[in-house]
Amino acid sequence: MLEVSNIDTFYGKAQALWDVSLRVDEEEIVALIGANGAGKTTLLNTISGLLRPASGSVEFLGKKIDGLAPHSIVELGISHVPEGRKLFTDMTVRENLEMGAYPYHAWKQKEETLEHVYQIFPALKEREKQLSRTLSGGEQQMLAMGRGLMSRPKLCMFDEPSYGLAPILVVEAFRAIKSLREQGITILLIEQNVRRTLEIADRAYVLENGRVVLEGACDKLLQSDYVRKAYLGI
Amino acid sequence: MDLVTILDIAIGGLLMGGIYALLAMGLSLQYGVARVLNIAHGEFIMLGAFATYTLYTAFGINPLLTLAIVGPIIFIIGFLLHRTLFTRLRISSPSPGAFESRSLLATFGILFIIQNLALIGWGANLRAYSYLNFGVNLGGAIFTANRLVSLGFAIGIGLAFYIFLVRTRMGKAIRAAAQDPATASLMGVNINRVLAICFGLGAVMAGFAGTLLSMRVPINPAMGMNYTIIAIIVIVLGGLGSIPGSFIGGFILGIIGTVVTYIEPSLSLAAYYFIFMLLLLVRPKGILGK
């Protein structure tokens, strides 16, 4: 479904990604793991079009998307829920969700999609008319995830959805992500919480200093000495 | 001070304020959303005024109807200007600050071009026409009908714009782009197009203000600059980045201006500058600013 091939990405003159390749197949949950600054967010930003790779290519459903503007990539079916949530703070919960459904095909169905999202996150329906900045951290995270679903994406990319959440809400967030796969949505996930991530994902890529150092099925990675020492503290 | 005088000042202030509010909303769209401080803003007022003047005196078209002609034309000019010049500047500027200063300089260029084209086209003389030039009695104070009509239109346009921002898909896209352009683009908003639309809409508001002004004051190609300055003062007063703030700020400045004019007419411009300096020193955020 998504094919990232040998991309190099720069921030100005500083290189952040070296020869990174990645594959996500339909209905998989693929995880990106790595320390802060390893390049995980940069990779997601390159896929969603906020950044342009200096070389290499990104293909989605057979179509070349590197070099396209972010809004075109959203219309093709990729949704990026960014790091730090990036909610529209002056807009209400409902308005934020509506913005998620901005592409024409999604806008036409937005009432239906909204009902659907409210079923997954009932707390959002209660707070429909509240300004998004008045929500608690956990609710804001739910709103960000819900907003990412409003465009009816084929591929959903989450950048640290459990960041700053209390442990009980982390469980909720991961449960929501798992249920998304049941609805046929493919997921690419960045997470700090390595153990939980490897438990729900199918495959994972480990990034260090902008390069892929390890990849494979998650149950294998959970057994790997390297992963256990470096990321699971065992 | 009797009631008639108070009414005179209050309503007079609102009449002036309506124009200021329109002007300021337009500049707020351009600076607050598209991040272009458009020094040439007043030139679009002048264009709207002259377009209406020409359409009325040469073709007999009702000045209020010219709004429907002036609007789309100025929108296209503003949209194309942003889509070509300012989008290019935005992409090639190394930082938002650099973009702001470069686009400011570019608008100076646009100011000179538009003003001189107008001078060539219409000449430097004052022009005026008479429309709805009869008096209306409100509680003892007399106001010319064209001023009341232009207040009505200014409020109407303001309301229509508010509804546009809150209820429509494009309006929400504009609000989102104003807050966080990168995230808005992740929602599927075509940022280049939306910013150009905002710039175009801002120019249209100036054009409309020009049309309404032309009904009651004489116009000439150099008239724009004073209004640009007033618009800048109002957007600072109302709060940078707040469109409702500019709307309210326009009326406040209009009333202050009328009060000062009542006391000593030659001081009104000085009063505006004084308020501006006071604002920058005491509360740069303005009334509703972020």
HADDOCK unambig.tbl for C-alpha pairs under 7 A between the chains (distance, minus, plus):
assign (segid A and resid 70 and name CA) (segid B and resid 185 and name CA) 5.69 0.50 0.50
assign (segid A and resid 70 and name CA) (segid B and resid 186 and name CA) 5.79 0.50 0.50
assign (segid A and resid 70 and name CA) (segid B and resid 188 and name CA) 6.85 0.50 0.50
assign (segid A and resid 71 and name CA) (segid B and resid 185 and name CA) 5.25 0.50 0.50
assign (segid A and resid 71 and name CA) (segid B and resid 186 and name CA) 6.06 0.50 0.50
assign (segid A and resid 71 and name CA) (segid B and resid 187 and name CA) 6.77 0.50 0.50
assign (segid A and resid 71 and name CA) (segid B and resid 188 and name CA) 3.83 0.50 0.50
assign (segid A and resid 71 and name CA) (segid B and resid 189 and name CA) 5.48 0.50 0.50
assign (segid A and resid 71 and name CA) (segid B and resid 190 and name CA) 5.61 0.50 0.50
assign (segid A and resid 72 and name CA) (segid B and resid 188 and name CA) 6.76 0.50 0.50
assign (segid A and resid 74 and name CA) (segid B and resid 186 and name CA) 6.60 0.50 0.50
assign (segid A and resid 74 and name CA) (segid B and resid 187 and name CA) 6.79 0.50 0.50
assign (segid A and resid 74 and name CA) (segid B and resid 188 and name CA) 5.40 0.50 0.50
assign (segid A and resid 75 and name CA) (segid B and resid 188 and name CA) 6.49 0.50 0.50
assign (segid A and resid 80 and name CA) (segid B and resid 186 and name CA) 6.59 0.50 0.50
assign (segid A and resid 86 and name CA) (segid B and resid 183 and name CA) 6.67 0.50 0.50
assign (segid A and resid 88 and name CA) (segid B and resid 176 and name CA) 6.49 0.50 0.50
assign (segid A and resid 88 and name CA) (segid B and resid 179 and name CA) 6.67 0.50 0.50
assign (segid A and resid 99 and name CA) (segid B and resid 187 and name CA) 6.35 0.50 0.50
assign (segid A and resid 100 and name CA) (segid B and resid 187 and name CA) 5.26 0.50 0.50
assign (segid A and resid 102 and name CA) (segid B and resid 187 and name CA) 6.10 0.50 0.50
assign (segid A and resid 102 and name CA) (segid B and resid 188 and name CA) 5.91 0.50 0.50
assign (segid A and resid 102 and name CA) (segid B and resid 189 and name CA) 6.96 0.50 0.50
assign (segid A and resid 103 and name CA) (segid B and resid 188 and name CA) 5.55 0.50 0.50
